[in-house]
Each structure stands twice: as C-alpha cells, then as structure tokens.
C-alpha cells in the first residue's frame, strides 16, 4: 500500500528584472524547485519589473490580478512562491494582500535543503541557513505563521522554527550552531588530512543540480547510494573507492549540486562539501546535455555549465576537469564535443569505458 502524499497548491510569480532573463528557463527552473519541495503548481504569473515597487516588488495591478485569481480559484491556494529574493516587509505585504503564505526563492531552496539533509552536519548547516534567513525578517514574519498555518513548505525540516522566538534567542542559537558545526569541521579535518596525504588521487563529482552525479557515482562504484530526479536530492558528501583497472584506484566524492542564484547562506553553510571540489586532483563536471533548448542564443546546458564553472573558479578549484555530458541518449541531434569532454548515458551504460580512459589519462595513471 502506498500512502498518498498531500501536496500543497502553489501559485508562482516569476519576476524578470534583468535584460538577459529568459522567462521559459526561469519558469522551468522554479517549477522544478516547487516539484522538489512537494508542491503542486496551479498557476504561473509573470512580471517584467521596469519600475521597482519597494512594497511588493511587483506592481499593484499584478497584485490585484493575483489576489482575484486566488479568491476565485476552485483549488485552495496554500502558498504563493515568488521567484525573487524578498525582504521581510515585502513578504508580509504580499501575504497580507493574498491572505495566504508567501515564500521567496531563497526560502524555497532552503526548504528543499531541509527535506534532503540526512547527516547531523547537514541538518545543522540547514538549521543555520534557516536561522540566518529568518533573522533579518523576524519582525515582519511574526504573526503570519499563525494565520496561514505553521506546517508545510517553508516551515519544516531540521530548522523548523517558532516565529515567536525573539531576536536575542535566535542570535544565540546561531552562535551555538556555528560552534557545533566548527567542532564537526575540526573533527573532519583529521580525516581530510589523512585523505590528502594518501597517494590515492582524489576525484570530485560537480555540476548543476539534477545532472546525474549520484547516478554516475552509483554506476562507477557499483553501489546504490540515494539518487532521485529532483533538485538537491542529496546534500551529504559521499566518498567511495573507485577501481580504474591495472591495480589503480582513486577516491571519488559526490558533492551538492549548483543552481543559478544559489543563496549565499547555503554556499557558506555547505562550505565543507565545496572543500571536496577545491582539494580534488580531478573534477568530473557532470552536465545534463539533454537540456539543449536555445536560451538567448545559447543552449541551456551551456548556461548551466557556466554557472558551475563560475562557482568552481571562485572557489579556486583545479582546472584539471573532464566535462561529462550525461543523458546523451535523449539528444535529438548530434553535437560537437571538445578534447576534455565525453558523451555518456548512465541509464543506457554508454561511454563509461571512454570516461574511465579519460580519467586515467588526466590523472597520468
């Protein structure tokens, strides 16, 4: 027997405030985020912001249009998701207008992280990110939870927080969490030091979220580590021994996926995961090559690659990289690949031998 999962109904507001913003790409990404958070998207609204509204970001006419839709909709709308980073007062003003819970892009991503955090360290890191997110919004958010319910998206996970907590208590909790995370980090440093001193080369799997990193790791090491067709399905660092043939081995580590406009709270919180990419001798940059729609004159997977490369470059990660173009079985048209790129399909087990050969070449094995 399967338990039916009750999904909250959501209305999405996609805000475009930059010339390069592509509505189709932004819509697809925020809808996938909502799916990963367990939401049922009922309706999308769009707003090109030319004259910024300090109170609500979107214009008063659009607020009225969405308010009328929510009031007249046959479905009960549980939450409004705004694909933009809102201040506490903007969130409160929109919640007052719509008479329902409002969550912005940052809060939505943190909620997905809260669902996916399994290890003690990951749960502490998510709790810290949630508290940092709530702190500057606390005065405006107080009282809204009671009106719109204290459960569901934005109110769950290891950082489930009663909004009546005063600022001083929240600041004290943040300091306590930082201390716990620092102690875990110090404990991990000894293990990390041993790993760095090991003659075995270190490989890190990196890439845009949902590109197939965990599935590739499972195939390479013949294990069944959790993987799912959702954004940020896995958050915890996973390291395994990889046999490369001819008595050669490497340590391969999966890392958290990247996404456009990843909140800095989460970049800071998951610094330990990102350290694995920084310390690696070789990076396998996994790309979902099936995302080949043209966006502003460039294929979507190329844009995702740039997001990942920019973050890796900011970290100072090695330039010794292999671009693993995954899901090639879904390609409609042939593509040209460069010297450090390899086409694979984990699902159909294509190109894996070529990838292993390229890994050995890059590691001079």
C-alpha positions, 0 to 999 in steps of 0.5 A: 500500500502506498500512502498518498502524499498531500501536496500543497497548491502553489501559485508562482510569480516569476519576476524578470528584472534583468535584460538577459532573463529568459522567462521559459528557463526561469519558469522551468527552473522554479517549477522544478524547485516547487516539484522538489519541495512537494508542491503542486503548481496551479498557476504561473504569473509573470512580471517584467519589473521596469519600475521597482515597487519597494512594497511588493516588488511587483506592481499593484495591478499584478497584485490585484490580478493575483489576489482575484485569481486566488479568491476565485480559484476552485483549488485552495491556494496554500502558498504563493512562491515568488521567484525573487529574493524578498525582504521581510516587509515585502513578504508580509505585504504580499501575504497580507494582500493574498491572505495566504503564505508567501515564500521567496526563492531563497526560502524555497531552496532552503526548504528543499535543503531541509527535506534532503539533509540526512547527516547531523552536519547537514541538518545543522548547516540547514538549521543555520541557513534557516536561522540566518534567513529568518533573522533579518525578517523576524519582525515582519514574519511574526504573526503570519505563521499563525494565520496561514498555518505553521506546517508545510513548505517553508516551515519544516525540516531540521530548522523548523522554527517558532516565529515567536522566538525573539531576536536575542534567542535566535542570535544565540542559537546561531552562535551555538550552531556555528560552534557545533558545526566548527567542532564537526569541521575540526573533527573532519579535518583529521580525516581530510588530512589523512585523505590528502596525504594518501597517494590515492588521487582524489576525484570530485563529482560537480555540476548543476543540480539534477545532472546525474552525479549520484547516478554516475557515482552509483554506476562507477562504484557499483553501489546504490547510494540515494539518487532521485530526479529532483533538485538537491536530492542529496546534500551529504558528501559521499566518498567511495573507492573507485577501481580504474583497472591495472591495480589503480584506484582513486577516491571519488566524492559526490558533492551538492549540486549548483543552481543559478542564484544559489543563496549565499547562506547555503554556499557558506553553510555547505562550505565543507562539501565545496572543500571536496571540489577545491582539494580534488586532483580531478573534477568530473563536471557532470552536465545534463546535455539533454537540456539543449533548448536555445536560451538567448542564443545559447543552449541551456546546458551551456548556461548551466555549465557556466554557472558551475564553472563560475562557482568552481573558479571562485572557489579556486578549484583545479582546472584539471576537469573532464566535462561529462555530458550525461543523458546523451541518449535523449539528444535529438541531434548530434553535437560537437564535443571538445578534447576534455569532454565525453558523451555518456548515458548512465541509464543506457551504460554508454561511454563509461569505458571512454570516461574511465580512459579519460580519467586515467589519462588526466590523472597520468595513471 
